[in-house]
Amino acid sequence: MNFLEFAVWGAYLTSMGRYLGNIGMSTDIGWFYSMQGIVSIFMPALLGIIADRWIPAQRLLGFCHLTAGIFMMLAAIYGMAENGDSKFPVLFTLYSLSVAFYMPTLALSNSVAYNALTKAGMDTVKDFPPIRVFGTVGFIITMWFVDIMGFQANQNQFIVSAALSVVLFMYTFSLPACPITKGDEKKSVAEALGLKAFALFKRRNMAIFFIFSMLLGVSLQITNGFANPYISSFAAMPEYAETFGVQHANILISLSQISETCCILLIPFFMKRYGIKNVMLIAMFAWMLRFGFFGLGNPGNGVWLFVLSMLVYGVAFDFFNVSGSLYVDKNTDPSVRSSAQGLFFLMTNGIGATIGTLSAQAVINAYTTGIQIGEDFYTIGDWQTCWFIFAGYALFIGVVFAIVFRPKKEHVKF
């Protein structure tokens, strides 16, 4: 399940910016990536409530993937029919409908996994990370496939994603059943709708945790949206045009996911030994290094800085996203587990990622410009300043978090 879940995303997440730039939408890349955040503001929480109350999570997971796959295929067909002359409103609408149903599956798949592990009498903190590794492997394989097949700059990456969504839809019929909360007792409106998860904000430490999750979520989609266009932009400089990184940006970026695979396995040790605060702090400073190394590197003699940026990504992403999900799971009642995961996703990939992607696009538009060289489009300019601005933000959030967030030991049940 995890393999297919992230293979669907890996087919286009890191290369879509390159495709959009190639069809003249370089200034709109941020809107496409921010839509993942916008739909995450309400869809994961809404479907998490449905999974808690009415439809088993594994069934809802399959339905969402089928619907997302259909709309993604329609986006590919439209792009193919227009042959590079796609109109923003049409392509954006089809893509948006697809991600509206895909994004909730990231939280739903966590709920399905935690339920299965709990039923089997296993420890989610210890046993989930090695399983989650297969998600990263799936992501890497589709990244490489799209790169090697020459799909980075065209709509065929959407076809790969759509096909995998349909495969996962069929696979969900083999997943263990997830319980739904039933009962004839009278409930308040909030309880009936599954909104009890929002009561977590009444707990000071959980409220602070969610707020800083949102602030750190600002960083989540920046490199996914702009790393490929940035590295590819070096093709406009003759001394870098033929370097491996420029020719195979997706494969270079995939080092990030390879690092992620290794770092997931470190989570049980770090969570048990250092606790959620220190793990989150490590993630925040790793984001600072991620952006800083991008700003300092190049695909020539500075490619080692790009490699370092890719390596620290595993720490930046996993120590925040996976550890945060486990923390929420351990500090919420099972009756609102899906809703709580949806709320965490809302704060991070929803509000945080939306603000971050649109802000990053504004910064990049201010310091760069799109040019056409032959048949190709590139975004060139002062990329270094952009990356340093992003690094400075991550550093600031880390310092404030270290001062403000002070979880009580008895509340951290690892």
Long-range contacts (C-beta under 8 A, 24 or more apart in sequence): 1-109, 1-112, 1-113, 1-168, 1-171, 1-172, 1-175, 2-109, 2-113, 2-131, 2-132, 2-133, 2-134, 2-135, 2-138, 3-134, 3-135, 3-137, 3-138, 4-138, 4-164, 4-167, 4-168, 4-171, 5-105, 5-106, 5-109, 5-135, 5-138, 5-168, 6-135, 6-136, 6-138, 6-139, 7-138, 7-139, 7-141, 7-142, 7-164, 8-65, 8-68, 8-69, 8-102, 8-142, 8-161, 8-164, 8-165, 8-168, 9-102, 9-139, 9-161, 10-138, 10-139, 10-140, 10-141, 10-142, 10-143, 10-257, 11-142, 11-143, 11-145, 11-146, 11-157, 11-158, 11-160, 11-161, 11-164, 12-146, 12-157, 12-158, 12-160, 12-161, 13-139, 13-224, 14-143, 14-224, 14-227, 14-228, 14-250, 14-253, 14-254, 15-143, 15-146, 15-147, 15-151, 15-152, 15-153, 15-157, 15-228, 15-249, 15-250, 16-157, 16-225, 17-224, 17-225, 17-226, 17-227, 17-228, 17-229, 18-152, 18-153, 18-228, 18-229, 18-232, 18-249, 19-152, 19-153, 19-154, 19-155, 19-157, 21-229, 21-232, 21-370, 21-377, 21-378, 21-379, 22-84, 22-153, 22-154, 22-376, 22-377, 23-79, 23-84, 23-85, 23-86, 23-377, 24-370, 24-377, 25-86, 25-88, 25-91, 26-229, 26-370, 26-377, 26-379, 27-361, 27-365, 27-370, 28-88, 28-92, 29-225, 29-226, 29-229, 29-361, 30-225, 30-357, 30-358, 30-360, 30-361, 30-362, 30-364, 31-92, 31-358, 31-361, 32-92, 32-95, 32-225, 33-221, 33-224, 33-225, 33-353, 33-357, 34-221, 34-353, 34-354, 34-357, 34-358, 34-361, 35-92, 35-95, 35-96, 35-99, 36-99, 36-103, 36-221, 36-349, 36-353, 36-357, 37-217, 37-221, 37-349, 37-350, 37-351, 37-352, 37-353, 37-354, 37-355, 37-356, 37-357, 38-350, 38-354, 39-96, 39-99, 39-100, 39-103, 39-350, 40-103, 40-104, 40-345, 40-346, 40-349, 40-350, 40-353, 40-354, 41-346, 41-350, 41-351, 41-354, 42-346, 42-350, 43-100, 43-101, 43-103, 43-104, 44-103, 44-104, 44-106, 44-107, 44-108, 44-341, 44-342, 44-345, 44-346, 44-349, 44-350, 45-197, 45-339, 45-342, 45-343, 45-345, 45-346, 46-104, 46-342, 47-104, 47-107, 47-108, 47-342, 48-104, 48-107, 48-108, 48-111, 48-194, 48-197, 48-338, 48-339, 48-340, 48-341, 48-342, 48-343, 49-193, 49-194, 49-195, 49-338, 49-339, 49-342, 50-194, 51-108, 51-111, 51-178, 51-180, 51-338, 52-180, 52-181, 52-194, 52-335, 52-336, 52-337, 52-338, 52-339, 53-180, 53-181, 53-192, 53-193, 53-194, 54-180, 55-180, 56-177, 56-178, 56-179, 56-180, 57-108, 57-111, 57-112, 57-115, 57-178, 57-338, 58-112, 58-172, 58-175, 58-176, 58-177, 58-178, 59-172, 60-108, 61-105, 61-108, 61-109, 61-112, 61-168, 61-172, 61-175, 62-168, 62-169, 62-170, 62-171, 62-172, 62-173, 63-169, 64-101, 64-102, 64-104, 64-105, 64-108, 65-101, 65-102, 65-105, 65-165, 65-166, 65-168, 65-169, 65-172, 66-165, 66-166, 66-169, 67-101, 68-98, 68-99, 68-100, 68-101, 68-102, 68-105, 68-165, 69-98, 69-161, 69-162, 69-163, 69-164, 69-165, 69-166, 69-169, 70-98, 70-162, 71-95, 71-97, 71-98, 71-101, 72-98, 72-102, 72-158, 72-161, 72-162, 72-165, 73-158, 73-159, 73-162, 73-163, 75-155, 75-158, 76-155, 76-156, 76-158, 76-159, 76-162, 78-155, 79-154, 79-155, 79-158, 80-155, 102-165, 103-345, 103-349, 104-342, 104-345, 106-345, 106-349, 107-338, 107-341, 107-342, 107-344, 107-345, 108-338, 108-341, 110-325, 110-329, 110-341, 111-178, 111-337, 111-338, 111-341, 112-175, 112-176, 112-178, 114-329, 114-337, 115-176, 115-178, 115-179, 115-337, 116-175, 116-176, 119-176, 124-326, 124-329, 124-330, 125-267, 125-268, 125-271, 125-272, 125-326, 125-330, 125-414, 126-268, 128-326, 129-264, 129-265, 129-267, 129-268, 129-322, 130-264, 130-265, 132-264, 132-322, 133-261, 133-264, 133-265, 136-257, 136-258, 136-260, 136-261, 136-264, 137-261, 139-257, 140-254, 140-257, 140-258, 140-261, 143-250, 143-251, 143-253, 143-254, 143-257, 144-250, 144-251, 144-254, 146-250, 147-248, 147-249, 147-250, 147-251, 147-254, 148-251, 152-228, 152-249, 152-250, 153-376, 181-335, 194-336, 194-338, 194-339, 195-339, 196-333, 196-335, 196-336, 196-339, 197-332, 197-336, 197-339, 197-340, 197-342, 197-343, 198-343, 200-331, 200-332, 200-340, 200-343, 205-405, 205-406, 205-407, 205-408, 205-411, 206-331, 208-404, 208-405, 209-276, 209-324, 209-327, 209-405, 209-407, 210-343, 210-344, 210-347, 211-347, 212-280, 212-397, 212-401, 212-404, 212-405, 213-320, 213-324, 213-344, 213-347, 213-348, 213-352, 214-347, 214-348, 214-351, 214-352, 215-352, 215-397, 215-401, 216-280, 216-283, 216-284, 216-287, 216-320, 216-348, 216-352, 216-394, 216-397, 216-401, 217-347, 217-348, 217-349, 217-350, 217-351, 217-352, 217-353, 217-356, 218-352, 218-353, 218-355, 218-356, 218-359, 218-393, 218-397, 219-287, 219-290, 219-291, 219-316, 219-356, 219-390, 219-393, 219-394, 220-317, 220-321, 220-348, 220-349, 220-352, 220-353, 220-356, 221-349, 221-353, 221-356, 221-357, 221-360, 222-291, 222-356, 222-357, 222-360, 222-390, 223-253, 223-256, 223-290, 223-291, 223-294, 223-313, 225-357, 225-360, 225-361, 226-360, 226-364, 227-253, 227-294, 228-253, 229-378, 229-379, 230-294, 230-379, 230-383, 231-299, 231-306, 232-378, 233-368, 233-378, 233-379, 233-380, 233-383, 234-298, 234-299, 235-373, 235-376, 235-378, 236-371, 236-373, 236-378, 236-380, 239-300, 240-298, 240-299, 240-300, 243-299, 243-300, 243-303, 244-299, 245-299, 245-303, 245-306, 246-299, 252-299, 252-306, 252-310, 253-310, 255-307, 255-310, 255-311, 256-309, 256-310, 256-311, 256-313, 256-314, 256-317, 257-313, 257-314, 258-310, 258-314, 259-310, 259-311, 259-312, 259-313, 259-314, 259-315, 260-313, 260-314, 260-317, 260-318, 261-314, 262-314, 263-314, 263-315, 263-317, 263-318, 263-319, 264-314, 264-318, 264-322, 266-318, 267-318, 267-319, 267-322, 267-323, 267-326, 270-319, 270-323, 271-323, 271-326, 271-327, 271-414, 272-414, 275-407, 275-409, 275-412, 275-414, 276-323, 276-324, 276-327, 276-407, 276-412, 276-414, 277-401, 277-402, 277-405, 277-406, 277-407, 279-319, 279-323, 280-319, 280-320, 280-323, 280-324, 280-401, 280-405, 281-398, 281-401, 281-402, 282-315, 282-319, 283-315, 283-316, 283-317, 283-318, 283-319, 283-320, 283-323, 284-320, 284-394, 284-395, 284-397, 284-398, 284-401, 285-394, 285-395, 285-398, 286-312, 286-313, 286-315, 286-316, 286-319, 287-316, 287-320, 287-391, 287-394, 288-391, 288-392, 288-394, 288-395, 288-398, 289-316, 289-391, 290-316, 290-391, 290-394, 291-387, 291-388, 291-390, 291-391, 291-394, 292-387, 292-388, 292-391, 294-387, 295-383, 295-384, 295-385, 295-386, 295-387, 295-388, 295-391, 296-384, 320-348, 321-348, 324-348, 326-414, 327-412, 330-412, 330-413, 330-414, 331-411, 331-412, 331-413, 360-386, 360-390, 363-389, 363-390
